[in-house]
Amino acid sequence: MDIDVIFASADSDAAVDSALAVAWKTLSEFHAPVSQRNELFVYYKYLDEVLMSLFRSGEVESVEAAMIHVEYLAEKAGCISEVILCGEHFTADSQVIQDALANIGDVLRGALQKRVEGPSEANPGVADSVTSFSGNNDAADSVADSGGALESALVMAWQTLSGIGVSVPQSGDLFAYFKALDDVLVALTRSGGVAAVEAAMPHVEYLAGKADCIPAVILGGRQFTAHPQVILEALANIGGALRGAFVTPAEQLPEGIPAEVFALILEAEAKLAGWCSREKALVIARIVLQERPVTCVEIGVFGGRSLVPCAAALRHIGAGAIYGIEAWSPNVAIENATNDVNDEWWSKVDFAQIKRAFYQFVAETNLTQHVRVIEAPSGRAAMLFDEIDFLHIDGSHSVLNAAQDVLLYASRVRSGGIVVFDDVNWQSTAPARELLAALCDTVAVLKDPESGLDICAVFRRR
Ligand SMILES: C[S@@+](CC[C@H](N)C(=O)[O-])C[C@H]1O[C@@H](n2cnc3c(N)ncnc32)[C@H](O)[C@@H]1O
């Protein structure tokens, strides 16, 4: 446990440790992982997941009761409850921490007790009964035809998840599917995709009803038994709900953009901070899909709005990486002046939060294989690249930094490679644009539909 951030004496440390051990034990009853059971902050991260699953299974009273204690703790720690439930570090008096752990534990044990007294008592052990979907499932064996259909429904169900960025494990079994589905539903709930969650949950609940268990058992990836036809229908219906939320019908896809790339562009737009317009995101994705660059570099990642279209396209073609160069530091962002309003704005940005959301998005959407981050001022990272195939310059717009980025990076772009340069209409970026024109031919210019001004230009290195 990180005792350095808790105001505590040696005695109270021991008391917090034992309260924490009890708290983890209770949480483990909900199938939260226990590998880091000594970590206070990780406990709260998993508590968040348990509360989400309680909420989804309709056990709202328990969630509300637990939240009272989380909120009290947050108030004493001088932060908001989301900080605590994200697993962030906080400081509070050790007695307050112990009380919160004990009170939350009481609530969770009460929720468990209600479950025991609820539907599962009528069929004790059903939720735990082992059903091997592909082999020794009596129900499945008894309906041989639907067994085959069920296998295909499961393949399709995984395909839908994979289309929205979930990695498909080797076994790809039924129970793992529902665990992965749980993560998707949590992510959707957090990102405002409540309609899709509401569309999918009745099918999970119906399946749980037929399997004589609660939805949390199914969404926890635990084994359950149900008639194959019921499972098959649940998979198909849940898939339909998810595709409705994420996948655009082929005829509505922008030209040349595969469904899963478009889905990620929309998701990035919805979840990430930044300025990349839909039009620019599509331009970036199309360039990557057509030119198939191997080494891509973006200077100025911010929340990842423009990096994600590139990464999504790279994942689609199955090769290449985008190196995002970003300092996430106000001092670097305003190192050289642009204009007063702009510099004032950048000096107040909560970069830590922007960075966290970016990393979380990249991990959750399974883009990590194609994304590399270099957290440094751009001037220090150029020498890492011998040859660049695709370059997006969108860092500091000061005269000096923009020109330096062109000199250091555009000169490393191979002949025939592409450079996208943002905010070409700024007075301060004019010298950089001129330098670029000396190295490259202009391929396209994106204009602001309202003002008609150039906002972004695409160049090809001579
Ligand atoms: C305009 S924002 C990038 C926006 C992003 N590309 C998008 O489309 O949403 C510029 C970013 O460049 C970063 N930045 C500014 N100067 C930098 C430097 N010298 N090195 C690295 N990053 C820098 C800032 O921290 C900021 O996040």
The ligand as a Gaussian input file, in Angstrom:
#p B3LYP/6-31G(d) Opt

LIG

0 1
 C       -3.230000      21.785000     -31.473000
 S       -2.822000      20.624000     -30.274000
 C       -2.878000      19.101000     -31.136000
 C       -4.250000      18.722000     -31.517000
 C       -4.445000      17.339000     -32.014000
 N       -3.526000      16.984000     -33.070000
 C       -5.880000      17.192000     -32.482000
 O       -6.115000      17.057000     -33.690000
 O       -6.766000      17.220000     -31.659000
 C       -1.128000      20.915000     -30.080000
 C       -0.433000      19.982000     -29.104000
 O        0.962000      20.131000     -29.306000
 C        1.616000      20.006000     -28.069000
 N        2.904000      20.717000     -28.186000
 C        3.101000      22.035000     -28.302000
 N        4.399000      22.291000     -28.445000
 C        5.030000      21.102000     -28.427000
 C        6.391000      20.701000     -28.526000
 N        7.375000      21.595000     -28.722000
 N        6.677000      19.388000     -28.453000
 C        5.713000      18.462000     -28.264000
 N        4.416000      18.787000     -28.161000
 C        4.085000      20.082000     -28.244000
 C        0.683000      20.635000     -27.076000
 O        0.918000      20.106000     -25.789000
 C       -0.680000      20.253000     -27.656000
 O       -1.187000      19.136000     -27.022000

